[in-house]
Amino acid sequence: MAFIPYGRQSIDQNDIDAVVVTLKSDFLTTGPKVAEFETALCGVSGAAYTVAVANGTAALHLAALALLEAGDKVLTTPNTFLATSNAIRYANAEPLFIDIADDGNIDLDLCIAALEKDSSIKALFAVHFSGNPVDQQKLKAIKERFGIIILEDCAHAIGGYEGDVKAGSCRYSDASIFSFHPVKHLTTGEGGAVTTNDEALYKKLLLLRGHGMTREEFAFNDLAVDAKGNANPWYYEMVELGFNYRITDIQCALGLSQLKKLPSFIARRHEIAKAYDDAFASETVVRPLYPFKEGSAYHLYVVQIDFTKLTITKAELFAKMREKAIGLQLHYIPVYKQPYYRNSGYADLCLPKAEAYYDATVSLPMFASLSDEEQRFVIETLLTILHENRA
Ligand SMILES: *Cc1c(COP(=O)(O)O)cnc(C)c1O
């Protein structure tokens, strides 16, 4: 059997054909596929506006710049990829890491306690960890009671939902972001998007994506028109310090083709999650992070392992699985443990649940093209290693 990674893309001939069509068209970038992809993402999320960008980190960067001011205190989770809190830093704002709950998501009750104590907190950047959305009713309560800015990092959660609230819909938030990296549900190679229901925010994001340049609504007529009052056709103005965070039409053609398969991708991830849950139901050393949840998009399948009952360490488990050509992963090292954050004032921070979670968890292979046979091999191999190495 070929090496089984923890995550990978699922690309078929339709995806390849879609890219080839765009390669032969007039527009490789800034063409019609970008707008088509954005419209399709509005459909998937239910949000009114989408700005597709170069990657998920760029989406976070633009959203943070548009939403935050320098010095703002922002509640966020330590159990995420680096980019979530880095985006807060890009805006020269200050991440306040809040401990996690049992499901690996930020503990919103602790967020409420922090907001009660400190009225200067401006925002919350939440992550729907593993694809399992944070409690939307609590998010709503936080928005209504404290009026803070809320961003939802939906990099794990496209196609997920809680109750009637779809991930990325921004029902109780100001903006959401997606990532289309190959390990995520659907890929554009690299890619990302911001969704929002706020038209002014949408316009600001569009500006920031493209160098802060505009070709409409000029502020300075001295250069915009000639002596006879004719509009100068070459003229543009730069009104913000923006970036080139554009996504290409080639990428969006791939994204559109992938989006059609999102329901089947998620259905397959759900099958895999249920099969893992069943396999571990009677085990004492290994158990799912949370019991099967229909609204989770299952970007990751995380298990907690009781290493106190084993003679091997986590590194040894990783190595033994690797010998059998199975890739495990760990999501995530608490972000404040990174040297950059330790050197930026977080050296003494200790969030006990995030650290206990880090010690106990492992991510198992989870992707739509994982076959039943491969999954059975992962389960058997893992259980054999765990049983052979009991204390
Ligand atoms: C993948 C990911 C990102 C960053 O997305 P890129 O497209 O890799 O830049 C941000 N946040 C989370 C939670 C992610 O998993």
PDBQT file of the ligand as one rigid body, heavy atoms in Angstrom, charges set to zero:
ROOT
HETATM    1  C1  LIG A 401      -4.816  26.227   6.742  1.00  0.00    +0.000 C 
HETATM    2  C2  LIG A 401      -5.209  27.210   7.795  1.00  0.00    +0.000 A 
HETATM    3  C3  LIG A 401      -4.990  28.591   7.657  1.00  0.00    +0.000 A 
HETATM    4  C4  LIG A 401      -4.136  29.182   6.572  1.00  0.00    +0.000 C 
HETATM    5  O1  LIG A 401      -4.516  28.898   5.306  1.00  0.00    +0.000 OA
HETATM    6  P1  LIG A 401      -3.426  28.889   4.110  1.00  0.00    +0.000 P 
HETATM    7  O2  LIG A 401      -4.301  28.766   2.911  1.00  0.00    +0.000 OA
HETATM    8  O3  LIG A 401      -2.537  27.709   4.332  1.00  0.00    +0.000 OA
HETATM    9  O4  LIG A 401      -2.693  30.163   4.160  1.00  0.00    +0.000 OA
HETATM   10  C5  LIG A 401      -5.509  29.441   8.610  1.00  0.00    +0.000 A 
HETATM   11  N1  LIG A 401      -6.170  28.976   9.673  1.00  0.00    +0.000 NA
HETATM   12  C6  LIG A 401      -6.358  27.650   9.868  1.00  0.00    +0.000 A 
HETATM   13  C7  LIG A 401      -7.122  27.204  11.069  1.00  0.00    +0.000 C 
HETATM   14  C8  LIG A 401      -5.875  26.737   8.947  1.00  0.00    +0.000 A 
HETATM   15  O5  LIG A 401      -6.040  25.423   9.160  1.00  0.00    +0.000 OA
ENDROOT
TORSDOF 0
